[in-house]
């Protein structure tokens, strides 16, 4: 196991000159695997001000990331859900031209890239773990099994396979589909009737359904970055504001040494390569892990706290020299996303007033956001950010009780269903 060392400084990888078809260029240029997610958008707000040129592939014409001064080209590609082979072929052609220093998987495309690695150029500048490592963490059930194997703390859990199983799970509890993203496959269950209905919804594709018992504490995330099992960087942050699907729309950096040790242990065990994010509940820094995202998630707070995960991922992807000691984030830095906070308030209340109040408070940086940094749509630095805020505000005003539909529409722009990964794996024998 590699233990994080107490280095609390910002590491920014300097761009080495790159050569494209014999022409030298000094600016780093990267390609994002999609442009619709909050994570992709936060990559822009981290990389753009640092002078990195950012292009993205997208299955939709106007992804969220398009409305930024730091977005270069948006390259249309087939949707992964309908045509995973077409998506991989398009990405392979773009990255194979040698114009990019790194291909950054900003969402579950990391899983698809791992499964379809032979379909990409062998020298593609891409940091993803082998598909066998993804098999241990992409499935929520498999991740629970891994935690038990490593004797790491988590809430009590079980698997239900039939409606009849629901009666024995104990209420209240959380019920989760095996594969889901952006909180779309998670339900809070307080009665048998609610549980039976949730099971029918979540098991519709024939997957296992995970049941987790509640655990005390505040919701937090640990963002780790690995190079073939070695922990390069890690940052822990706690939720201060709730977005759609229960996401962390406002965060504060926290100092959780035990969590950092656990992240290093998991990554070393899996020989992980690339980003790995753990969700957990904690009481005074003592964690219980509830989920794993095998990728980098929303890197804004980490970057504000001194850990530039996108830049370090570029360094790993192209084989640059890496920091000798693990880079760790400072505690106390507050960040937020005004648009995500508005969506979270609308989802919780179903009303326009609380949603608009949440937006106005965050935009004005009042109250708990007084010393907080906007990491999704920074209007002063990136005026084009006003467009997605305005469009989303109008959608919320028109249908404040249908935020789930807005979020689901966005998720469709970047989600990677298990069936797409299965098709790619099956084609390779």
C-alpha positions as CSV (number, residue, x, y, z in Angstrom):
1,X,0.0,0.0,0.0
2,X,1.2,3.5,-0.8
3,X,0.4,5.8,2.1
4,X,-0.3,9.5,1.2
5,X,2.5,11.7,2.4
6,X,1.7,15.1,3.9
7,X,2.3,17.3,0.9
8,X,-0.1,20.2,0.8
9,X,0.9,22.1,-2.3
10,X,-0.6,22.7,-5.7
11,X,0.9,20.7,-8.5
12,X,0.4,22.0,-12.0
13,X,2.0,20.0,-14.7
14,X,3.8,22.2,-17.3
15,X,3.0,21.4,-20.9
16,X,5.9,19.9,-22.8
17,X,6.0,20.8,-26.5
18,X,4.0,18.3,-28.5
19,X,4.4,17.4,-32.1
20,X,1.5,17.0,-34.5
21,X,2.4,15.8,-38.0
22,X,5.9,17.2,-37.5
23,X,4.7,20.7,-36.4
24,X,5.7,21.7,-32.8
25,X,3.1,23.3,-30.5
26,X,3.6,24.4,-27.0
27,X,0.0,24.5,-25.7
28,X,-1.6,21.4,-24.2
29,X,-4.7,20.2,-26.0
30,X,-7.1,17.6,-24.6
31,X,-10.3,15.9,-25.7
32,X,-13.1,15.3,-23.3
33,X,-15.1,12.1,-23.7
34,X,-18.4,14.0,-23.5
35,X,-19.7,17.5,-22.8
36,X,-23.0,17.2,-21.1
37,X,-22.1,16.3,-17.5
38,X,-21.3,18.5,-14.6
39,X,-17.9,16.8,-14.4
40,X,-17.1,17.7,-18.0
41,X,-18.1,21.3,-17.3
42,X,-15.9,21.5,-14.3
43,X,-13.0,20.1,-16.3
44,X,-13.5,23.2,-18.5
45,X,-13.4,25.6,-15.6
46,X,-10.2,24.0,-14.3
47,X,-8.3,23.5,-17.5
48,X,-9.5,26.6,-19.5
49,X,-8.0,29.3,-17.2
50,X,-4.7,27.3,-17.1
51,X,-4.4,27.8,-20.9
52,X,-5.2,24.2,-21.9
53,X,-7.1,23.9,-25.2
54,X,-10.2,21.8,-24.6
55,X,-12.3,20.0,-27.3
56,X,-15.1,17.5,-26.6
57,X,-17.0,14.8,-28.4
58,X,-20.7,14.8,-27.9
59,X,-23.8,12.9,-29.0
60,X,-25.9,16.0,-28.7
61,X,-25.5,19.2,-30.7
62,X,-25.5,21.7,-27.8
63,X,-24.0,20.0,-24.7
64,X,-23.6,22.0,-21.4
65,X,-19.9,22.4,-22.1
66,X,-20.5,24.1,-25.4
67,X,-21.6,27.3,-23.6
68,X,-18.1,28.3,-22.3
69,X,-15.4,30.5,-23.6
70,X,-13.0,27.7,-22.9
71,X,-14.7,25.2,-25.1
72,X,-13.0,24.7,-28.5
73,X,-14.5,22.2,-30.9
74,X,-17.6,20.0,-30.3
75,X,-17.2,16.9,-32.4
76,X,-20.4,15.0,-33.0
77,X,-20.3,11.3,-32.4
78,X,-22.9,8.5,-32.2
79,X,-24.6,8.0,-28.8
80,X,-23.0,5.2,-26.7
81,X,-26.4,3.8,-25.8
82,X,-27.4,3.3,-29.4
83,X,-24.1,2.7,-31.1
84,X,-21.1,2.0,-28.8
85,X,-19.0,0.8,-31.7
86,X,-19.7,3.9,-33.7
87,X,-18.8,6.0,-30.7
88,X,-15.5,4.2,-30.2
89,X,-14.7,4.3,-33.9
90,X,-15.3,8.1,-34.0
91,X,-13.2,8.7,-30.9
92,X,-10.4,6.4,-32.2
93,X,-10.3,8.4,-35.4
94,X,-10.1,11.8,-33.6
95,X,-7.5,10.8,-31.0
96,X,-5.5,8.7,-33.6
97,X,-4.8,11.9,-35.6
98,X,-2.3,12.8,-33.0
99,X,-3.7,16.3,-32.2
100,X,-4.3,15.7,-28.5
101,X,-2.1,15.3,-25.5
102,X,-4.8,13.3,-23.6
103,X,-8.2,11.8,-23.9
104,X,-10.0,12.5,-20.6
105,X,-12.9,10.3,-19.7
106,X,-15.1,12.7,-17.8
107,X,-17.9,10.2,-17.1
108,X,-18.7,6.5,-17.6
109,X,-17.0,6.5,-20.9
110,X,-14.0,5.4,-18.8
111,X,-15.8,2.0,-18.4
112,X,-16.4,1.8,-22.1
113,X,-12.8,2.7,-22.9
114,X,-11.6,0.0,-20.6
115,X,-13.9,-2.6,-22.3
116,X,-13.0,-1.4,-25.8
117,X,-9.3,-0.6,-25.3
118,X,-8.3,-2.8,-28.2
119,X,-10.5,-0.7,-30.5
120,X,-8.6,2.5,-29.7
121,X,-5.1,3.3,-30.9
122,X,-2.5,1.4,-28.9
123,X,-0.7,4.7,-28.2
124,X,-3.8,6.7,-27.3
125,X,-2.9,9.0,-24.4
126,X,-5.5,7.6,-22.0
127,X,-5.4,6.7,-18.3
128,X,-8.0,4.0,-17.6
129,X,-7.7,0.8,-15.5
130,X,-8.1,-2.7,-17.1
131,X,-11.6,-3.9,-17.5
132,X,-11.0,-6.6,-14.9
133,X,-10.4,-3.8,-12.3
134,X,-13.6,-2.0,-13.4
135,X,-15.5,-5.3,-12.8
136,X,-14.7,-5.0,-9.1
137,X,-16.1,-1.5,-8.7
138,X,-18.5,-0.4,-11.5
139,X,-21.2,-2.7,-10.1
140,X,-22.6,-1.5,-6.8
141,X,-22.9,-5.1,-5.6
142,X,-19.3,-5.9,-6.6
143,X,-18.0,-2.9,-4.8
144,X,-19.7,-4.0,-1.6
145,X,-18.1,-7.4,-2.0
146,X,-14.7,-5.7,-2.5
147,X,-15.1,-3.7,0.6
148,X,-15.9,-6.8,2.6
149,X,-12.9,-8.6,1.1
150,X,-10.6,-5.7,2.2
151,X,-12.4,-5.4,5.6
152,X,-13.2,-1.7,4.9
153,X,-16.2,-0.1,6.6
154,X,-19.6,0.1,5.0
155,X,-23.3,0.0,6.0
156,X,-25.0,-3.4,6.2
157,X,-26.1,-4.5,2.8
158,X,-28.0,-7.3,1.0
159,X,-29.2,-8.2,-2.5
160,X,-32.9,-8.7,-3.4
161,X,-33.8,-10.7,-6.4
162,X,-37.6,-10.9,-6.2
163,X,-40.5,-8.7,-4.9
164,X,-41.0,-11.2,-2.1
165,X,-37.5,-10.5,-0.8
166,X,-38.4,-6.8,0.0
167,X,-40.5,-7.7,3.0
168,X,-37.4,-9.0,4.9
169,X,-35.0,-6.1,4.2
170,X,-35.9,-3.9,7.2
171,X,-37.0,-0.3,6.9
172,X,-35.9,2.4,6.4
173,X,-33.2,1.6,3.9
174,X,-31.7,2.6,0.5
175,X,-32.4,0.6,-2.6
176,X,-30.1,0.9,-5.6
177,X,-29.9,-0.6,-9.0
178,X,-26.6,-2.3,-9.8
179,X,-25.7,0.2,-12.4
180,X,-26.9,3.8,-12.4
181,X,-25.5,7.3,-12.7
182,X,-26.3,10.8,-11.3
183,X,-28.5,9.3,-8.5
184,X,-31.1,8.2,-11.0
185,X,-31.1,4.6,-9.7
186,X,-31.4,5.3,-6.0
187,X,-34.5,5.2,-3.8
188,X,-35.2,5.8,-0.1
189,X,-37.5,3.1,1.2
190,X,-39.6,3.5,4.3
191,X,-42.4,1.0,3.8
192,X,-42.9,-2.4,2.2
193,X,-45.2,-0.9,-0.5
194,X,-42.7,1.7,-1.5
195,X,-39.9,-0.9,-1.6
196,X,-41.9,-3.2,-3.8
197,X,-42.6,-0.5,-6.2
198,X,-39.0,0.6,-6.2
199,X,-37.8,-2.9,-6.8
200,X,-40.1,-3.2,-9.9
201,X,-38.6,0.0,-11.2
202,X,-35.0,-0.8,-10.5
203,X,-35.0,-4.4,-11.5
204,X,-36.7,-3.8,-14.8
205,X,-33.6,-4.8,-16.8
206,X,-33.1,-8.0,-14.8
207,X,-30.2,-6.7,-12.7
208,X,-29.6,-7.3,-9.1
209,X,-30.9,-4.7,-6.6
210,X,-28.8,-3.6,-3.7
211,X,-30.2,-2.7,-0.3
212,X,-28.1,-0.6,2.0
213,X,-29.1,0.1,5.6
214,X,-28.8,3.8,6.7
215,X,-25.6,5.0,8.3
216,X,-25.0,8.1,10.4
217,X,-22.9,11.1,9.4
218,X,-22.2,13.7,6.8
219,X,-21.9,12.9,3.1
220,X,-18.4,13.2,1.6
221,X,-16.3,12.2,-1.3
222,X,-12.7,11.1,-1.8
223,X,-11.2,11.7,-5.2
224,X,-8.1,9.6,-5.9
225,X,-5.8,9.5,-8.9
226,X,-3.5,6.6,-9.6
227,X,-0.8,5.5,-11.9
228,X,-0.8,1.7,-12.1
229,X,-1.7,1.3,-8.4
230,X,0.4,4.2,-7.0
231,X,-1.6,7.0,-5.5
232,X,-0.6,10.2,-7.2
233,X,-3.1,12.6,-5.7
234,X,-6.1,12.5,-3.3
235,X,-8.6,15.0,-2.0
236,X,-11.5,14.7,0.4
237,X,-14.5,17.0,0.5
238,X,-17.8,17.2,2.3
239,X,-21.2,18.2,1.0
240,X,-22.5,21.6,2.0
241,X,-25.3,22.0,-0.5
242,X,-27.5,19.5,-2.3
243,X,-28.0,19.2,-6.0
244,X,-30.4,17.0,-8.1
245,X,-30.2,13.4,-7.2
246,X,-28.6,14.2,-3.8
247,X,-25.3,15.3,-5.4
248,X,-22.8,17.6,-3.8
249,X,-23.6,21.0,-5.3
250,X,-21.6,22.8,-2.7
251,X,-18.5,21.4,-1.0
252,X,-15.8,22.1,1.5
253,X,-12.4,20.5,1.6
254,X,-11.8,18.3,4.7
255,X,-8.9,16.5,6.2
256,X,-9.7,12.7,6.6
257,X,-6.5,10.7,6.9
258,X,-8.2,7.4,7.4
259,X,-10.1,7.8,4.2
260,X,-6.9,8.7,2.3
261,X,-5.3,5.5,3.6
262,X,-8.4,3.5,2.4
263,X,-8.3,5.1,-1.0
264,X,-4.6,4.1,-1.4
265,X,-5.4,0.6,-0.3
266,X,-8.2,0.1,-2.8
267,X,-6.2,1.5,-5.7
268,X,-3.1,-0.5,-4.8
269,X,-5.2,-3.7,-4.5
270,X,-6.7,-3.1,-8.0
271,X,-3.6,-1.6,-9.5
272,X,-5.9,1.2,-10.5
273,X,-4.9,3.5,-13.3
274,X,-6.7,6.9,-13.6
275,X,-9.4,8.5,-11.4
276,X,-11.3,6.7,-8.7
277,X,-13.9,8.4,-6.5
278,X,-15.4,7.0,-3.3
279,X,-18.7,8.3,-1.7
280,X,-18.9,7.9,2.1
281,X,-20.7,9.0,5.2
282,X,-18.6,10.0,8.1
283,X,-18.7,10.9,11.8
284,X,-15.6,12.9,12.8
285,X,-13.7,11.5,9.7
286,X,-14.5,7.8,10.4
287,X,-16.1,6.6,7.2
288,X,-18.6,4.1,5.9
289,X,-18.4,3.7,2.1
290,X,-21.6,3.7,0.2
291,X,-20.6,3.9,-3.5
292,X,-17.7,4.0,-6.0
293,X,-17.3,6.0,-9.2
294,X,-14.4,4.6,-11.2
295,X,-13.5,7.9,-12.7
296,X,-12.8,11.5,-11.6
297,X,-15.9,13.3,-10.4
298,X,-16.4,17.1,-10.5
299,X,-12.8,18.2,-9.9
300,X,-13.5,21.9,-9.0
301,X,-13.2,21.7,-5.3
302,X,-10.0,19.6,-5.5
303,X,-8.5,22.1,-7.9
304,X,-9.4,25.0,-5.6
305,X,-7.9,23.1,-2.8
306,X,-4.5,22.6,-4.5
307,X,-5.0,19.2,-6.3
308,X,-5.4,19.7,-10.1
309,X,-6.7,16.3,-11.0
310,X,-7.3,17.1,-14.7
311,X,-3.7,18.4,-15.2
312,X,-2.3,15.4,-13.3
313,X,-4.4,13.1,-15.4
314,X,-2.9,14.6,-18.5
315,X,0.5,14.0,-17.1
316,X,-0.3,10.3,-16.4
317,X,-1.9,9.9,-19.9
318,X,1.1,11.1,-21.8
319,X,3.8,9.6,-19.6
320,X,5.2,12.8,-18.0
321,X,7.2,12.7,-14.8
322,X,4.9,12.5,-11.8
323,X,5.2,13.9,-8.3
324,X,7.3,11.7,-6.0
325,X,5.0,12.2,-3.1
326,X,1.2,12.0,-3.0
327,X,-0.4,15.4,-3.6
328,X,-3.1,16.2,-1.0
329,X,-5.7,18.9,-0.9
330,X,-6.0,21.7,1.7
331,X,-9.0,21.6,4.0
332,X,-11.4,24.6,4.3
333,X,-11.8,25.6,0.7
334,X,-15.5,26.1,-0.2
335,X,-16.9,25.7,-3.7
336,X,-20.4,25.7,-5.2
337,X,-22.4,25.4,-8.4
338,X,-25.3,27.9,-8.4
339,X,-27.1,26.1,-11.2
340,X,-26.9,22.7,-9.5
341,X,-28.1,24.3,-6.2
342,X,-31.1,25.7,-8.0
343,X,-32.0,22.2,-9.5
344,X,-31.5,20.6,-6.1
345,X,-33.9,23.1,-4.4
346,X,-36.5,22.6,-7.1
347,X,-36.3,18.8,-6.8
348,X,-36.7,18.8,-3.1
349,X,-39.6,21.3,-2.9
350,X,-41.2,21.2,-6.3
351,X,-41.6,25.0,-6.1
352,X,-40.2,28.0,-8.0
353,X,-39.5,30.3,-5.0
354,X,-37.0,28.1,-3.2
355,X,-35.2,27.2,-6.5
356,X,-34.8,30.9,-7.5
357,X,-33.7,31.9,-4.0
358,X,-31.0,29.2,-4.0
359,X,-29.8,30.4,-7.4
360,X,-29.8,34.1,-6.4
361,X,-28.0,33.4,-3.1
362,X,-25.3,31.4,-4.7
363,X,-24.8,33.8,-7.6
364,X,-24.5,36.7,-5.1
365,X,-22.2,34.6,-2.9
366,X,-24.3,35.5,0.2
367,X,-24.7,33.5,3.4
368,X,-22.8,30.2,3.4
369,X,-21.4,31.0,-0.1
370,X,-19.7,34.2,0.9
371,X,-16.3,32.7,0.8
372,X,-17.1,30.1,-1.8
373,X,-15.8,29.7,-5.3
374,X,-18.2,29.0,-8.3
375,X,-16.8,26.0,-10.1
376,X,-19.4,25.2,-12.7
377,X,-20.5,28.5,-14.3
378,X,-18.2,31.3,-13.2
379,X,-20.0,34.3,-14.9
380,X,-17.3,36.9,-14.5
381,X,-14.5,34.7,-15.9
382,X,-16.7,32.9,-18.4
383,X,-19.7,35.1,-19.6
384,X,-21.1,32.4,-21.9
385,X,-22.0,30.5,-18.7
386,X,-25.0,32.8,-18.4
387,X,-26.7,30.9,-21.2
388,X,-27.1,27.5,-19.5
389,X,-28.1,29.3,-16.3
390,X,-30.8,31.2,-18.1
391,X,-32.1,28.2,-20.1
392,X,-32.2,26.0,-17.0
393,X,-33.9,28.7,-14.9
394,X,-36.7,29.0,-17.6
395,X,-37.1,25.2,-17.5
396,X,-37.4,25.3,-13.7
397,X,-39.9,28.2,-13.8
398,X,-42.0,26.3,-16.3
399,X,-41.9,23.0,-14.5
400,X,-40.5,23.3,-11.0
401,X,-41.8,19.8,-10.0
402,X,-40.2,18.1,-13.0
403,X,-36.5,18.6,-12.3
404,X,-36.1,14.8,-12.6
405,X,-37.0,15.1,-16.3
406,X,-34.5,17.9,-16.8
407,X,-31.7,15.8,-15.1
408,X,-32.7,12.6,-17.0
409,X,-32.5,14.5,-20.3
410,X,-29.0,15.6,-19.5
411,X,-27.9,12.1,-18.3
412,X,-29.1,10.6,-21.6
413,X,-26.4,12.8,-23.3
414,X,-23.6,11.0,-21.7
415,X,-24.8,7.8,-19.9
416,X,-23.2,4.4,-20.7
417,X,-25.7,1.6,-20.2
418,X,-24.3,-1.8,-19.2
419,X,-25.7,-3.3,-22.4
420,X,-23.3,-1.1,-24.5
421,X,-20.3,-2.3,-22.5
422,X,-21.5,-5.9,-22.7
423,X,-21.8,-5.6,-26.5
424,X,-18.3,-4.3,-26.8
425,X,-16.9,-7.1,-24.6
426,X,-18.8,-9.8,-26.4
427,X,-17.5,-8.7,-29.8
428,X,-13.9,-9.2,-28.6
429,X,-14.6,-12.8,-27.4
